[in-house]
Amino acid sequence: MKNIFFICFCALFAFSGCADDDDDLLTGGNVDIDLLPDAKPNDVVDPQVFEAINLNYPGLEKVKEFYEAGEHYYAANALLEYYRTRTNVTNPNLSLINVTISEAEQAKADYALVDYRFHVNNFYEDKETLKPYSVKQDGGINWEYSPKDASDEYQKQLHRHQWFIPQAKAYRVSGDEKYLGDDGEIDLSKFTPITYDPVHHGYYRLGEHVGNAFKDGAKLK
């Protein structure tokens, strides 16, 4: 199931990057599916995405219709629109309609801003205040840090980024841009994100910014 989700996500990400401009696909959220973007060749979409999902699933009727007609680009557009507008999925940990934040979540969000004190469940520098350990080193983040006498579980949980949702909630509720970058958006350079390699079971740091979506692809024509 994880592999199927990964294939779908990567295919949609690649599909979005193939547009000449933002208006082709990012048309504001609630889009009439009959208002289609200009057609693209089928080879800009990986057909495996359609083989990996159940096209008979309720809500994917348009996706199936376009796919069976050989219109892979329009099928991908319909699939993207389905994920944008579906309302029947509930995350028990987060409501995007009525965002609230608890005192404990607020503390996790605020600690993360101070010397990179990232919350790791059951590992605290101060157990009374639930103050996390700092992973700051030489002005950056030491992702290999582990507190003295801590078990291997600390490192495993550190890379689960348990403070991300509390920070997102803190920003949504307060509107305070200290939780974001200088441009008012989430700044990945502040977090030095990592990715997991399921084949070799290793963690790898993601590199620097290398391009711009919706722009660089157009130059390859």
ChimeraX commands (.cxc) that place a marker at each C-alpha (Angstrom):
marker #1 position 0.00,0.00,0.00 radius 0.5
marker #1 position 2.86,2.36,0.85 radius 0.5
marker #1 position 4.47,1.65,-2.53 radius 0.5
marker #1 position 1.20,2.39,-4.34 radius 0.5
marker #1 position 0.82,5.69,-2.50 radius 0.5
marker #1 position 4.43,6.57,-3.31 radius 0.5
marker #1 position 3.92,5.85,-7.02 radius 0.5
marker #1 position 0.75,7.96,-7.07 radius 0.5
marker #1 position 2.39,10.84,-5.26 radius 0.5
marker #1 position 5.47,10.87,-7.48 radius 0.5
marker #1 position 3.38,10.62,-10.64 radius 0.5
marker #1 position 1.19,13.52,-9.61 radius 0.5
marker #1 position 4.23,15.56,-8.63 radius 0.5
marker #1 position 5.89,14.91,-11.98 radius 0.5
marker #1 position 2.62,15.65,-13.78 radius 0.5
marker #1 position 2.28,19.01,-12.06 radius 0.5
marker #1 position 5.81,19.98,-13.04 radius 0.5
marker #1 position 5.10,19.41,-16.73 radius 0.5
marker #1 position 2.71,22.33,-17.06 radius 0.5
marker #1 position 3.84,25.40,-18.93 radius 0.5
marker #1 position 2.41,27.69,-16.28 radius 0.5
marker #1 position 0.55,27.64,-13.00 radius 0.5
marker #1 position -2.84,28.22,-14.65 radius 0.5
marker #1 position -2.79,24.88,-16.48 radius 0.5
marker #1 position -3.36,22.91,-13.30 radius 0.5
marker #1 position -3.44,25.23,-10.31 radius 0.5
marker #1 position -6.70,26.89,-11.11 radius 0.5
marker #1 position -7.90,27.62,-7.63 radius 0.5
marker #1 position -9.11,24.43,-5.99 radius 0.5
marker #1 position -12.78,24.11,-6.95 radius 0.5
marker #1 position -12.54,23.51,-10.68 radius 0.5
marker #1 position -15.23,22.33,-13.03 radius 0.5
marker #1 position -13.70,19.16,-14.48 radius 0.5
marker #1 position -15.16,20.09,-17.87 radius 0.5
marker #1 position -12.83,23.11,-17.99 radius 0.5
marker #1 position -9.82,21.15,-19.15 radius 0.5
marker #1 position -6.29,22.44,-19.68 radius 0.5
marker #1 position -4.64,22.23,-23.07 radius 0.5
marker #1 position -3.89,18.63,-23.98 radius 0.5
marker #1 position -0.39,17.23,-23.50 radius 0.5
marker #1 position 1.18,14.09,-25.00 radius 0.5
marker #1 position 0.53,10.89,-23.06 radius 0.5
marker #1 position 4.23,10.43,-22.37 radius 0.5
marker #1 position 4.26,13.31,-19.87 radius 0.5
marker #1 position 2.30,11.06,-17.48 radius 0.5
marker #1 position 3.48,7.72,-16.09 radius 0.5
marker #1 position 0.65,5.26,-16.87 radius 0.5
marker #1 position 1.65,3.12,-13.87 radius 0.5
marker #1 position -0.27,5.52,-11.67 radius 0.5
marker #1 position -3.53,4.31,-13.22 radius 0.5
marker #1 position -2.53,0.66,-12.97 radius 0.5
marker #1 position -1.77,1.04,-9.27 radius 0.5
marker #1 position -5.16,2.42,-8.23 radius 0.5
marker #1 position -8.71,1.12,-8.33 radius 0.5
marker #1 position -10.36,3.11,-11.10 radius 0.5
marker #1 position -13.74,1.76,-10.03 radius 0.5
marker #1 position -13.47,3.60,-6.71 radius 0.5
marker #1 position -16.31,6.11,-6.16 radius 0.5
marker #1 position -15.20,9.56,-7.28 radius 0.5
marker #1 position -12.77,8.32,-9.93 radius 0.5
marker #1 position -15.32,7.98,-12.70 radius 0.5
marker #1 position -13.79,10.80,-14.78 radius 0.5
marker #1 position -10.32,9.38,-14.27 radius 0.5
marker #1 position -11.45,6.00,-15.57 radius 0.5
marker #1 position -13.32,7.56,-18.50 radius 0.5
marker #1 position -10.29,9.54,-19.70 radius 0.5
marker #1 position -7.86,6.67,-19.09 radius 0.5
marker #1 position -9.93,4.18,-21.07 radius 0.5
marker #1 position -10.21,6.75,-23.86 radius 0.5
marker #1 position -6.42,6.95,-24.00 radius 0.5
marker #1 position -6.33,10.52,-22.65 radius 0.5
marker #1 position -3.70,10.04,-19.95 radius 0.5
marker #1 position -3.07,13.74,-19.39 radius 0.5
marker #1 position -6.74,14.47,-18.81 radius 0.5
marker #1 position -7.01,11.36,-16.63 radius 0.5
marker #1 position -4.17,12.67,-14.47 radius 0.5
marker #1 position -5.84,16.08,-14.33 radius 0.5
marker #1 position -9.07,14.44,-13.13 radius 0.5
marker #1 position -7.14,12.42,-10.53 radius 0.5
marker #1 position -5.43,15.53,-9.24 radius 0.5
marker #1 position -8.77,17.29,-9.00 radius 0.5
marker #1 position -10.21,14.35,-7.09 radius 0.5
marker #1 position -7.50,14.63,-4.44 radius 0.5
marker #1 position -7.95,18.41,-4.28 radius 0.5
marker #1 position -11.67,18.39,-3.69 radius 0.5
marker #1 position -12.57,15.14,-1.92 radius 0.5
marker #1 position -14.24,15.63,1.45 radius 0.5
marker #1 position -14.79,12.05,2.64 radius 0.5
marker #1 position -11.35,11.60,4.21 radius 0.5
marker #1 position -10.95,12.26,7.92 radius 0.5
marker #1 position -7.64,12.59,9.75 radius 0.5
marker #1 position -8.30,11.92,13.45 radius 0.5
marker #1 position -5.23,13.96,14.37 radius 0.5
marker #1 position -6.01,17.10,12.40 radius 0.5
marker #1 position -9.04,19.00,11.16 radius 0.5
marker #1 position -8.32,21.56,8.47 radius 0.5
marker #1 position -11.81,23.01,8.83 radius 0.5
marker #1 position -11.62,23.87,12.52 radius 0.5
marker #1 position -7.96,24.03,13.50 radius 0.5
marker #1 position -7.28,24.11,17.22 radius 0.5
marker #1 position -4.08,23.73,19.21 radius 0.5
marker #1 position -3.58,22.35,22.69 radius 0.5
marker #1 position -1.21,23.75,25.28 radius 0.5
marker #1 position 1.10,20.77,24.81 radius 0.5
marker #1 position 1.15,21.23,21.02 radius 0.5
marker #1 position 1.88,24.93,21.41 radius 0.5
marker #1 position 4.84,24.08,23.61 radius 0.5
marker #1 position 6.20,21.66,21.00 radius 0.5
marker #1 position 5.89,24.33,18.30 radius 0.5
marker #1 position 7.62,26.98,20.40 radius 0.5
marker #1 position 10.43,24.74,21.65 radius 0.5
marker #1 position 11.29,23.85,18.03 radius 0.5
marker #1 position 12.08,27.54,17.40 radius 0.5
marker #1 position 14.60,27.70,20.24 radius 0.5
marker #1 position 17.95,26.06,19.47 radius 0.5
marker #1 position 16.19,23.38,17.41 radius 0.5
marker #1 position 14.60,21.71,20.42 radius 0.5
marker #1 position 12.63,19.19,18.40 radius 0.5
marker #1 position 10.06,17.12,20.23 radius 0.5
marker #1 position 10.85,13.41,20.51 radius 0.5
marker #1 position 8.25,11.45,22.42 radius 0.5
marker #1 position 9.41,10.32,25.89 radius 0.5
marker #1 position 12.85,11.93,25.56 radius 0.5
marker #1 position 13.21,15.20,27.46 radius 0.5
marker #1 position 16.04,17.33,28.79 radius 0.5
marker #1 position 13.63,18.46,31.52 radius 0.5
marker #1 position 10.88,15.93,32.23 radius 0.5
marker #1 position 8.87,18.34,34.38 radius 0.5
marker #1 position 8.45,20.95,31.64 radius 0.5
marker #1 position 8.75,18.39,28.79 radius 0.5
marker #1 position 11.60,20.46,27.36 radius 0.5
marker #1 position 13.16,18.61,24.40 radius 0.5
marker #1 position 16.87,18.20,23.81 radius 0.5
marker #1 position 18.56,20.65,21.46 radius 0.5
marker #1 position 20.01,19.27,18.24 radius 0.5
marker #1 position 21.72,22.55,17.38 radius 0.5
marker #1 position 25.37,22.35,16.45 radius 0.5
marker #1 position 27.59,25.01,14.86 radius 0.5
marker #1 position 24.54,27.06,13.91 radius 0.5
marker #1 position 22.88,24.15,12.13 radius 0.5
marker #1 position 21.08,20.92,12.93 radius 0.5
marker #1 position 22.91,17.76,13.95 radius 0.5
marker #1 position 20.56,15.02,12.78 radius 0.5
marker #1 position 22.90,12.39,14.19 radius 0.5
marker #1 position 22.65,13.74,17.75 radius 0.5
marker #1 position 21.51,11.42,20.51 radius 0.5
marker #1 position 21.35,12.29,24.24 radius 0.5
marker #1 position 23.75,10.54,26.57 radius 0.5
marker #1 position 22.52,7.09,27.62 radius 0.5
marker #1 position 19.52,7.37,25.26 radius 0.5
marker #1 position 18.35,4.27,23.40 radius 0.5
marker #1 position 18.36,3.93,19.61 radius 0.5
marker #1 position 14.69,4.89,19.72 radius 0.5
marker #1 position 15.63,8.57,20.05 radius 0.5
marker #1 position 17.23,8.67,16.62 radius 0.5
marker #1 position 14.36,6.77,15.05 radius 0.5
marker #1 position 11.77,9.13,16.48 radius 0.5
marker #1 position 13.79,12.28,15.76 radius 0.5
marker #1 position 13.37,11.63,12.06 radius 0.5
marker #1 position 9.59,11.33,12.37 radius 0.5
marker #1 position 9.37,15.12,12.74 radius 0.5
marker #1 position 6.77,15.04,15.49 radius 0.5
marker #1 position 6.85,18.83,15.87 radius 0.5
marker #1 position 5.76,19.60,12.28 radius 0.5
marker #1 position 1.99,19.36,12.79 radius 0.5
marker #1 position 2.10,21.40,16.04 radius 0.5
marker #1 position 4.03,24.14,14.20 radius 0.5
marker #1 position 1.54,24.12,11.33 radius 0.5
marker #1 position -1.31,24.38,13.82 radius 0.5
marker #1 position 0.46,27.19,15.68 radius 0.5
marker #1 position 0.76,29.21,12.49 radius 0.5
marker #1 position -2.81,28.49,11.35 radius 0.5
marker #1 position -4.24,29.55,14.71 radius 0.5
marker #1 position -2.00,32.55,15.43 radius 0.5
marker #1 position -0.94,33.74,11.97 radius 0.5
marker #1 position 2.48,34.40,13.49 radius 0.5
marker #1 position 5.05,34.19,10.70 radius 0.5
marker #1 position 7.85,33.21,13.08 radius 0.5
marker #1 position 6.78,29.65,12.27 radius 0.5
marker #1 position 7.49,30.27,8.57 radius 0.5
marker #1 position 10.29,31.55,6.38 radius 0.5
marker #1 position 11.07,35.16,5.42 radius 0.5
marker #1 position 8.58,35.01,2.53 radius 0.5
marker #1 position 5.71,33.85,4.70 radius 0.5
marker #1 position 5.95,30.26,3.52 radius 0.5
marker #1 position 7.44,27.14,5.10 radius 0.5
marker #1 position 11.21,27.31,4.61 radius 0.5
marker #1 position 12.66,23.83,4.14 radius 0.5
marker #1 position 16.19,25.20,4.39 radius 0.5
marker #1 position 15.53,25.83,8.08 radius 0.5
marker #1 position 14.78,22.18,8.71 radius 0.5
marker #1 position 17.37,20.31,6.60 radius 0.5
marker #1 position 14.79,17.64,5.73 radius 0.5
marker #1 position 15.75,14.00,5.21 radius 0.5
marker #1 position 14.22,11.14,3.26 radius 0.5
marker #1 position 14.01,7.41,3.96 radius 0.5
marker #1 position 15.38,4.83,1.53 radius 0.5
marker #1 position 13.11,1.75,1.90 radius 0.5
marker #1 position 15.47,-0.41,-0.16 radius 0.5
marker #1 position 18.66,0.04,1.86 radius 0.5
marker #1 position 16.89,1.22,5.03 radius 0.5
marker #1 position 18.86,4.41,5.33 radius 0.5
marker #1 position 18.17,8.10,5.96 radius 0.5
marker #1 position 19.56,10.71,3.55 radius 0.5
marker #1 position 19.67,14.48,3.73 radius 0.5
marker #1 position 17.83,16.27,0.94 radius 0.5
marker #1 position 19.95,18.67,-1.06 radius 0.5
marker #1 position 19.72,22.32,-1.94 radius 0.5
marker #1 position 17.08,24.03,-4.07 radius 0.5
marker #1 position 17.73,22.98,-7.67 radius 0.5
marker #1 position 14.86,24.33,-9.74 radius 0.5
marker #1 position 11.45,25.96,-10.03 radius 0.5
marker #1 position 8.24,24.03,-10.62 radius 0.5
marker #1 position 6.02,25.09,-13.53 radius 0.5
marker #1 position 8.89,27.04,-15.11 radius 0.5
marker #1 position 12.02,24.96,-15.66 radius 0.5
marker #1 position 10.14,22.18,-17.49 radius 0.5
marker #1 position 8.93,24.61,-20.13 radius 0.5
marker #1 position 12.52,25.41,-21.09 radius 0.5
marker #1 position 13.10,21.81,-22.16 radius 0.5
marker #1 position 10.71,22.04,-25.11 radius 0.5
marker link #1:1,2 radius 0.2
marker link #1:2,3 radius 0.2
marker link #1:3,4 radius 0.2
marker link #1:4,5 radius 0.2
marker link #1:5,6 radius 0.2
marker link #1:6,7 radius 0.2
marker link #1:7,8 radius 0.2
marker link #1:8,9 radius 0.2
marker link #1:9,10 radius 0.2
marker link #1:10,11 radius 0.2
marker link #1:11,12 radius 0.2
marker link #1:12,13 radius 0.2
marker link #1:13,14 radius 0.2
marker link #1:14,15 radius 0.2
marker link #1:15,16 radius 0.2
marker link #1:16,17 radius 0.2
marker link #1:17,18 radius 0.2
marker link #1:18,19 radius 0.2
marker link #1:19,20 radius 0.2
marker link #1:20,21 radius 0.2
marker link #1:21,22 radius 0.2
marker link #1:22,23 radius 0.2
marker link #1:23,24 radius 0.2
marker link #1:24,25 radius 0.2
marker link #1:25,26 radius 0.2
marker link #1:26,27 radius 0.2
marker link #1:27,28 radius 0.2
marker link #1:28,29 radius 0.2
marker link #1:29,30 radius 0.2
marker link #1:30,31 radius 0.2
marker link #1:31,32 radius 0.2
marker link #1:32,33 radius 0.2
marker link #1:33,34 radius 0.2
marker link #1:34,35 radius 0.2
marker link #1:35,36 radius 0.2
marker link #1:36,37 radius 0.2
marker link #1:37,38 radius 0.2
marker link #1:38,39 radius 0.2
marker link #1:39,40 radius 0.2
marker link #1:40,41 radius 0.2
marker link #1:41,42 radius 0.2
marker link #1:42,43 radius 0.2
marker link #1:43,44 radius 0.2
marker link #1:44,45 radius 0.2
marker link #1:45,46 radius 0.2
marker link #1:46,47 radius 0.2
marker link #1:47,48 radius 0.2
marker link #1:48,49 radius 0.2
marker link #1:49,50 radius 0.2
marker link #1:50,51 radius 0.2
marker link #1:51,52 radius 0.2
marker link #1:52,53 radius 0.2
marker link #1:53,54 radius 0.2
marker link #1:54,55 radius 0.2
marker link #1:55,56 radius 0.2
marker link #1:56,57 radius 0.2
marker link #1:57,58 radius 0.2
marker link #1:58,59 radius 0.2
marker link #1:59,60 radius 0.2
marker link #1:60,61 radius 0.2
marker link #1:61,62 radius 0.2
marker link #1:62,63 radius 0.2
marker link #1:63,64 radius 0.2
marker link #1:64,65 radius 0.2
marker link #1:65,66 radius 0.2
marker link #1:66,67 radius 0.2
marker link #1:67,68 radius 0.2
marker link #1:68,69 radius 0.2
marker link #1:69,70 radius 0.2
marker link #1:70,71 radius 0.2
marker link #1:71,72 radius 0.2
marker link #1:72,73 radius 0.2
marker link #1:73,74 radius 0.2
marker link #1:74,75 radius 0.2
marker link #1:75,76 radius 0.2
marker link #1:76,77 radius 0.2
marker link #1:77,78 radius 0.2
marker link #1:78,79 radius 0.2
marker link #1:79,80 radius 0.2
marker link #1:80,81 radius 0.2
marker link #1:81,82 radius 0.2
marker link #1:82,83 radius 0.2
marker link #1:83,84 radius 0.2
marker link #1:84,85 radius 0.2
marker link #1:85,86 radius 0.2
marker link #1:86,87 radius 0.2
marker link #1:87,88 radius 0.2
marker link #1:88,89 radius 0.2
marker link #1:89,90 radius 0.2
marker link #1:90,91 radius 0.2
marker link #1:91,92 radius 0.2
marker link #1:92,93 radius 0.2
marker link #1:93,94 radius 0.2
marker link #1:94,95 radius 0.2
marker link #1:95,96 radius 0.2
marker link #1:96,97 radius 0.2
marker link #1:97,98 radius 0.2
marker link #1:98,99 radius 0.2
marker link #1:99,100 radius 0.2
marker link #1:100,101 radius 0.2
marker link #1:101,102 radius 0.2
marker link #1:102,103 radius 0.2
marker link #1:103,104 radius 0.2
marker link #1:104,105 radius 0.2
marker link #1:105,106 radius 0.2
marker link #1:106,107 radius 0.2
marker link #1:107,108 radius 0.2
marker link #1:108,109 radius 0.2
marker link #1:109,110 radius 0.2
marker link #1:110,111 radius 0.2
marker link #1:111,112 radius 0.2
marker link #1:112,113 radius 0.2
marker link #1:113,114 radius 0.2
marker link #1:114,115 radius 0.2
marker link #1:115,116 radius 0.2
marker link #1:116,117 radius 0.2
marker link #1:117,118 radius 0.2
marker link #1:118,119 radius 0.2
marker link #1:119,120 radius 0.2
marker link #1:120,121 radius 0.2
marker link #1:121,122 radius 0.2
marker link #1:122,123 radius 0.2
marker link #1:123,124 radius 0.2
marker link #1:124,125 radius 0.2
marker link #1:125,126 radius 0.2
marker link #1:126,127 radius 0.2
marker link #1:127,128 radius 0.2
marker link #1:128,129 radius 0.2
marker link #1:129,130 radius 0.2
marker link #1:130,131 radius 0.2
marker link #1:131,132 radius 0.2
marker link #1:132,133 radius 0.2
marker link #1:133,134 radius 0.2
marker link #1:134,135 radius 0.2
marker link #1:135,136 radius 0.2
marker link #1:136,137 radius 0.2
marker link #1:137,138 radius 0.2
marker link #1:138,139 radius 0.2
marker link #1:139,140 radius 0.2
marker link #1:140,141 radius 0.2
marker link #1:141,142 radius 0.2
marker link #1:142,143 radius 0.2
marker link #1:143,144 radius 0.2
marker link #1:144,145 radius 0.2
marker link #1:145,146 radius 0.2
marker link #1:146,147 radius 0.2
marker link #1:147,148 radius 0.2
marker link #1:148,149 radius 0.2
marker link #1:149,150 radius 0.2
marker link #1:150,151 radius 0.2
marker link #1:151,152 radius 0.2
marker link #1:152,153 radius 0.2
marker link #1:153,154 radius 0.2
marker link #1:154,155 radius 0.2
marker link #1:155,156 radius 0.2
marker link #1:156,157 radius 0.2
marker link #1:157,158 radius 0.2
marker link #1:158,159 radius 0.2
marker link #1:159,160 radius 0.2
marker link #1:160,161 radius 0.2
marker link #1:161,162 radius 0.2
marker link #1:162,163 radius 0.2
marker link #1:163,164 radius 0.2
marker link #1:164,165 radius 0.2
marker link #1:165,166 radius 0.2
marker link #1:166,167 radius 0.2
marker link #1:167,168 radius 0.2
marker link #1:168,169 radius 0.2
marker link #1:169,170 radius 0.2
marker link #1:170,171 radius 0.2
marker link #1:171,172 radius 0.2
marker link #1:172,173 radius 0.2
marker link #1:173,174 radius 0.2
marker link #1:174,175 radius 0.2
marker link #1:175,176 radius 0.2
marker link #1:176,177 radius 0.2
marker link #1:177,178 radius 0.2
marker link #1:178,179 radius 0.2
marker link #1:179,180 radius 0.2
marker link #1:180,181 radius 0.2
marker link #1:181,182 radius 0.2
marker link #1:182,183 radius 0.2
marker link #1:183,184 radius 0.2
marker link #1:184,185 radius 0.2
marker link #1:185,186 radius 0.2
marker link #1:186,187 radius 0.2
marker link #1:187,188 radius 0.2
marker link #1:188,189 radius 0.2
marker link #1:189,190 radius 0.2
marker link #1:190,191 radius 0.2
marker link #1:191,192 radius 0.2
marker link #1:192,193 radius 0.2
marker link #1:193,194 radius 0.2
marker link #1:194,195 radius 0.2
marker link #1:195,196 radius 0.2
marker link #1:196,197 radius 0.2
marker link #1:197,198 radius 0.2
marker link #1:198,199 radius 0.2
marker link #1:199,200 radius 0.2
marker link #1:200,201 radius 0.2
marker link #1:201,202 radius 0.2
marker link #1:202,203 radius 0.2
marker link #1:203,204 radius 0.2
marker link #1:204,205 radius 0.2
marker link #1:205,206 radius 0.2
marker link #1:206,207 radius 0.2
marker link #1:207,208 radius 0.2
marker link #1:208,209 radius 0.2
marker link #1:209,210 radius 0.2
marker link #1:210,211 radius 0.2
marker link #1:211,212 radius 0.2
marker link #1:212,213 radius 0.2
marker link #1:213,214 radius 0.2
marker link #1:214,215 radius 0.2
marker link #1:215,216 radius 0.2
marker link #1:216,217 radius 0.2
marker link #1:217,218 radius 0.2
marker link #1:218,219 radius 0.2
marker link #1:219,220 radius 0.2
marker link #1:220,221 radius 0.2
view
